[in-house]
Amino acid sequence: MASGYDLADLKTRMQKSISSLKDELQGLRTGRASASLLEPVTVEAYGSRMPLNQVATVTVPEPRMLSVQVWDRQMANAVEKAIRDSGLGLNPMGEGQIIRVPLPELNEQRRKELSKVAYNYAEAARVAVRHIRRDGMDALKKAEKDGMSEDESRAQADLVQKATDAAVAEIDQIVAAKEAEIMQV
């Protein structure tokens, strides 16, 4: 294979983009409580921004409630503020070291907003996959200049395009499933 071009590497990078999308979508509320809902929340702690899971434990005591057990009592207010300011539409209630986070019912408007957020995440993943495709095509052009035959270059370009199409189709499938989950009443 030509230097700089590696189809397996391109496919791996595309899968990482898809995996990143799945992680982002996991944080979107669907009406059921999930500890992963608070994963994107970062807290101002000890002079730097830290993920919530590094300063507290998140549990799900009830289907519509999250419980955040803060390890350091002095961090409780900062954790509560971080959850409130996270943009997830949550209103935490502090009780000492334990912060209760009730999940309100999702109304139709909020469901549509969450669907738009899911679509934006998917579009960012599609763009990332297209950038990876472009990197592969650029590597193929360079390889062709360095001596790869035109036929081999075309065949490899077709493989890169097929991998791109498969990754985009998988992204579309994932986001469609997430939107159906969000819109389910």
C-alpha positions in Angstrom: 0.0 0.0 0.0 1.2 3.6 -0.6 2.7 5.6 2.2 0.2 7.9 3.9 -2.8 6.0 2.8 -4.3 3.3 5.0 -8.0 2.3 4.5 -8.1 0.5 7.8 -7.0 3.6 9.6 -9.6 5.7 7.9 -12.3 3.2 8.9 -11.1 3.2 12.5 -11.2 7.0 12.5 -14.8 7.0 11.1 -15.8 4.5 13.8 -14.3 6.8 16.5 -16.5 9.6 15.1 -19.5 7.4 15.4 -18.6 6.3 18.9 -18.2 10.0 19.9 -21.7 10.6 18.5 -23.1 7.7 20.5 -21.5 9.2 23.7 -23.0 12.6 23.0 -26.4 11.2 22.3 -26.4 9.2 25.5 -26.4 12.5 27.4 -29.7 13.6 25.8 -32.7 13.1 28.0 -35.4 10.7 26.8 -37.7 10.9 29.8 -36.0 8.2 31.8 -33.3 8.9 34.4 -29.8 7.7 33.5 -26.6 8.4 35.3 -24.9 9.1 31.9 -27.2 12.1 31.6 -24.9 14.2 33.7 -21.6 13.0 32.1 -21.1 16.2 30.0 -21.5 18.4 33.1 -18.2 19.9 34.3 -17.7 21.5 37.7 -15.5 24.4 38.7 -13.5 22.6 41.4 -10.1 23.2 43.0 -9.2 25.9 40.5 -10.0 24.0 37.3 -12.9 22.5 35.4 -13.5 18.8 36.2 -16.1 16.3 35.0 -18.9 15.8 37.5 -18.0 12.1 38.0 -14.6 13.2 39.4 -16.2 15.1 42.3 -19.4 13.1 43.0 -21.3 9.8 42.5 -24.4 9.8 40.3 -27.1 7.2 41.1 -30.7 6.6 39.9 -32.9 5.9 42.9 -36.1 6.3 41.0 -37.1 6.3 37.2 -37.5 10.1 37.2 -34.9 11.1 39.7 -31.1 11.4 39.8 -29.1 11.5 43.1 -25.7 13.2 43.2 -23.6 12.3 46.2 -20.8 15.0 46.4 -17.6 13.7 48.0 -16.5 17.1 49.4 -19.3 19.0 51.2 -17.8 22.3 50.1 -18.3 21.3 46.5 -22.1 20.9 46.8 -23.0 24.4 45.8 -20.6 24.3 42.8 -22.0 21.0 41.6 -25.6 22.2 42.0 -24.7 25.4 40.0 -23.0 23.3 37.3 -26.0 21.0 36.9 -28.4 24.0 36.7 -26.2 25.8 34.1 -25.6 22.7 32.0 -28.3 23.5 29.5 -30.0 20.1 30.2 -33.1 21.8 31.7 -32.6 20.4 35.1 -33.3 22.0 38.5 -31.3 20.4 41.2 -32.2 20.6 44.9 -29.4 20.5 47.4 -29.7 18.6 50.7 -26.2 18.8 52.2 -23.9 16.5 50.4 -26.7 14.9 48.4 -28.2 16.7 45.5 -31.5 15.5 44.2 -32.2 16.1 40.5 -35.8 15.5 39.5 -36.4 14.9 35.8 -39.5 16.9 34.6 -41.9 15.4 32.0 -40.7 16.3 28.5 -43.3 18.5 26.8 -43.7 18.5 23.0 -41.6 21.6 22.5 -38.8 20.3 24.7 -38.8 17.0 22.7 -38.5 18.9 19.4 -35.6 20.9 20.9 -33.8 17.7 21.9 -34.4 16.2 18.5 -32.7 19.3 17.0 -29.8 18.9 19.3 -29.5 15.2 18.3 -29.6 16.2 14.6 -26.8 18.8 15.2 -24.7 16.1 16.9 -25.3 13.9 13.9 -24.4 16.6 11.5 -21.1 17.2 13.3 -20.4 13.5 13.1 -21.2 13.5 9.4 -18.8 16.4 8.8 -16.1 14.6 10.8 -16.5 11.5 8.6 -16.4 13.7 5.4 -13.1 15.3 6.7 -11.7 11.8 7.2 -12.8 10.9 3.6 -11.1 14.0 2.3 -7.9 13.1 4.1 -8.0 9.6 2.5 -8.6 11.1 -0.9 -5.7 13.5 -0.5 -3.5 10.6 0.6 -4.5 8.7 -2.5 -3.7 11.7 -4.8 -0.3 11.9 -3.2 0.2 8.2 -3.6 -0.8 8.4 -7.3 1.9 11.1 -7.8 4.4 8.8 -6.0 3.8 6.0 -8.4 0.5 4.2 -7.6 -1.3 3.2 -10.8 -4.4 5.2 -11.7 -6.6 2.1 -11.7 -5.4 1.1 -8.2 -6.0 4.7 -7.0 -9.6 4.7 -8.4 -10.3 1.3 -6.8 -9.0 2.5 -3.5 -11.0 5.8 -3.9 -14.2 3.7 -4.4 -13.4 1.8 -1.2 -12.9 5.0 0.7 -16.3 6.3 -0.6 -18.0 3.0 0.3 -16.6 3.3 3.9 -17.8 6.9 4.0 -21.3 6.0 2.8 -21.5 3.1 5.4 -20.4 5.5 8.2 -22.9 8.2 7.2 -25.7 5.6 6.9 -24.8 4.3 10.4 -24.9 7.9 11.8 -28.3 8.4 10.2 -29.6 5.2 11.7 -28.3 6.0 15.1 -29.8 9.5 15.1 -33.2 8.3 13.8 -33.4 5.8 16.6 -32.5 8.5 19.2 -35.1 10.8 17.7 -37.8 8.1 17.9 -36.7 7.5 21.5 -37.0 11.2 22.3 -40.3 11.7 20.6 -41.9 8.6 22.3 -44.4 9.8 24.9 
